[in-house]
Amino acid sequence: MAIRPVYISCAEAPYFKTYQTEFSWNGGFAVSQKQKNIHALHVAFNFQFPDLRVLEISSKSMQYGGVDLSAFSLMKYVPTLGKSVTVENVFQSSKIFENGGPFIDLITASPRDAKRDVRLKSSGELIGFRFNGSDFPIEPKTIFYDYIYMNALLENEALAQEVLSYDAFTDIEFNPNRSINCQAKAAAVYVSLCKAGLKDKIKDFQLFKKLF
């Protein structure tokens, strides 16, 4: 058995609820095994919440839009580059550490190479982010990741509309014991803000931060 979070949109701050869902785990690293886990997770969740539509957001998703909404695929425009790159590239290339960064060359690497770059593990504690000439804090936790993910949704209208047709979100690759930033949670918050009439607060970071 395993337990993974399902993120549900809601009307009040922090604009998501987490339901820890227990399901039968299928071991192994094959895509087919991970997709079995996605299915088992969704079945277990919908047993408790049959009226909620749930979307898997990851590179292993079997649902329409699920792969494209992954941070490894979702594109964010970078004014200093004059083009769009993945959310993952923006996030990893923006990190500032005690002993280095931001490592701006990561913005044009492959998303997987950017995430695995050894400098991200060997440069001390994370102290902030720098993107497009502006500095961003590490508190509240996940604020910068959520900000760039949701702004990427604003730039991809068709995918944003797809997100709005769901109530809850999962990411089978996300383990809360090892990470804090989660695209499924960011999607749930996006849905909540849109339903609450707060979509216009997403673009400006200071207005966005005040929501939390």
C-alpha positions in Angstrom: 0.0 0.0 0.0 1.0 3.6 -0.5 -0.3 7.0 0.4 -0.2 10.0 -2.0 -1.8 13.4 -1.9 -4.7 14.5 -4.0 -5.1 18.3 -4.2 -8.6 19.6 -4.3 -9.6 23.2 -5.2 -11.4 25.2 -2.6 -12.8 28.7 -2.1 -10.6 30.0 0.7 -6.9 30.5 1.3 -4.6 28.6 0.8 -7.1 27.7 -2.0 -6.5 24.0 -1.9 -7.2 21.0 0.3 -5.1 17.9 0.5 -6.6 14.4 0.8 -4.1 11.8 1.6 -5.2 8.8 -0.4 -4.2 5.2 0.3 -4.1 2.8 -2.6 -2.4 -0.5 -3.8 1.1 0.3 -5.0 2.6 -1.4 -8.1 6.4 -1.5 -7.8 8.8 -0.8 -10.6 10.0 2.0 -12.7 8.3 1.2 -16.0 5.8 3.7 -17.3 3.1 0.9 -17.3 3.7 0.4 -13.6 3.4 4.1 -12.8 0.2 4.3 -14.9 -1.2 1.4 -12.9 -0.5 3.5 -9.8 -2.3 6.5 -11.3 -5.3 4.4 -12.0 -5.3 2.9 -8.5 -4.9 6.3 -6.9 -7.8 7.8 -8.8 -10.1 4.8 -8.1 -9.3 5.1 -4.4 -9.9 8.8 -4.4 -13.2 8.6 -6.4 -14.4 5.9 -4.0 -14.4 8.6 -1.3 -15.3 11.5 -3.6 -17.4 10.1 -6.6 -18.5 13.5 -7.8 -15.1 15.1 -8.2 -13.2 15.0 -11.5 -9.5 14.2 -10.9 -6.7 14.8 -13.4 -3.2 13.4 -13.3 -0.6 16.0 -14.2 2.7 14.3 -15.1 4.7 12.9 -17.9 3.0 9.6 -17.2 -0.6 10.9 -17.4 -3.0 8.9 -19.6 -5.6 11.8 -19.7 -5.9 14.5 -22.3 -3.8 17.5 -21.3 -2.1 15.7 -18.4 1.3 15.4 -20.0 1.2 18.9 -21.6 0.4 20.4 -18.2 3.6 18.8 -16.7 6.3 21.3 -15.7 8.5 19.4 -18.1 6.1 20.4 -21.0 4.2 23.5 -20.0 5.8 26.5 -21.6 6.5 29.9 -20.0 7.5 32.9 -22.0 10.9 34.4 -20.9 11.2 38.1 -22.1 15.0 38.1 -21.8 15.2 35.2 -24.2 12.4 36.3 -26.5 10.9 32.8 -26.4 9.2 30.3 -24.2 10.8 27.4 -22.3 9.4 24.9 -19.9 8.3 25.8 -16.4 11.0 23.3 -15.1 13.7 25.3 -16.9 12.5 28.6 -15.6 12.3 27.2 -12.0 15.7 25.5 -12.0 17.6 28.3 -13.7 16.2 30.9 -11.3 17.5 29.3 -8.1 20.0 31.3 -6.0 22.1 29.5 -3.4 24.5 30.6 -0.6 27.5 29.7 -2.8 26.3 30.3 -6.4 23.5 30.8 -8.8 21.3 31.5 -10.6 22.7 29.1 -13.2 21.2 30.8 -16.1 22.6 28.3 -18.6 20.0 25.8 -17.3 17.2 27.8 -19.0 18.2 26.3 -22.3 19.1 22.8 -21.2 16.7 19.9 -21.4 14.2 20.0 -18.5 15.6 16.7 -17.1 19.2 17.9 -17.3 18.3 21.2 -15.7 16.6 19.4 -12.8 19.6 17.0 -12.3 22.4 19.5 -12.6 24.9 18.8 -9.8 25.3 22.5 -9.0 21.8 22.6 -7.6 22.9 20.1 -4.9 26.4 21.4 -4.2 25.9 25.2 -3.9 24.6 25.4 -0.3 21.2 26.4 0.9 18.6 27.9 -1.4 18.1 31.5 -0.5 16.0 32.9 -3.3 15.1 33.1 -6.9 15.9 35.5 -9.7 13.8 35.6 -12.9 13.6 38.2 -15.7 15.6 40.7 -13.7 13.5 40.4 -10.5 14.2 38.7 -7.2 11.7 36.4 -5.5 11.6 35.0 -1.9 11.6 31.4 -0.8 8.7 32.1 1.7 5.9 31.4 1.6 7.1 27.9 0.6 6.3 27.1 -3.1 5.2 30.7 -3.8 7.7 31.2 -6.7 7.0 27.8 -8.3 3.2 28.3 -8.0 3.6 31.8 -9.5 5.5 30.8 -12.6 3.3 27.7 -13.1 0.1 29.7 -13.0 1.4 32.4 -15.2 2.4 29.7 -17.7 -1.3 28.6 -17.6 -2.3 32.2 -18.4 -0.1 32.0 -21.5 -1.6 28.7 -22.6 -5.4 29.3 -22.8 -6.4 25.9 -24.1 -4.6 24.1 -21.3 -5.9 26.5 -18.8 -9.5 25.7 -19.9 -8.7 22.0 -19.6 -7.5 22.5 -16.0 -10.8 24.4 -15.2 -12.8 21.3 -16.1 -11.4 19.4 -13.1 -11.9 19.6 -9.3 -8.8 17.7 -8.1 -5.3 16.9 -9.2 -2.5 14.3 -8.7 1.1 13.9 -9.7 2.3 10.3 -9.3 5.9 11.4 -9.6 5.6 13.7 -6.5 6.6 12.4 -3.1 5.9 15.0 -0.3 8.7 13.3 1.7 11.3 14.5 -0.8 9.9 17.6 -2.4 7.6 20.6 -1.7 6.8 22.0 -5.1 4.0 20.2 -6.9 2.4 21.0 -10.2 -0.8 19.3 -9.1 -1.2 21.6 -6.2 -0.4 24.6 -8.3 -3.2 23.6 -10.7 -5.7 23.1 -7.9 -4.9 26.6 -6.6 -5.3 28.1 -10.1 -8.8 26.6 -10.4 -9.7 28.0 -7.0 -8.5 31.5 -7.8 -10.3 31.5 -11.1 -13.6 30.3 -9.5 -13.1 33.0 -6.7 -12.8 35.8 -9.3 -9.1 36.3 -8.4 -7.5 35.4 -11.7 -6.4 39.0 -12.2 -4.2 38.7 -9.1 -1.9 36.0 -10.6 0.1 38.1 -13.0 1.5 40.6 -10.5 3.7 38.8 -7.9 3.0 41.2 -5.1 -0.7 40.9 -5.5 -0.4 37.1 -5.9 1.7 36.8 -2.7 -0.8 38.8 -0.7 -3.4 36.1 -1.4 -1.5 33.7 0.8 
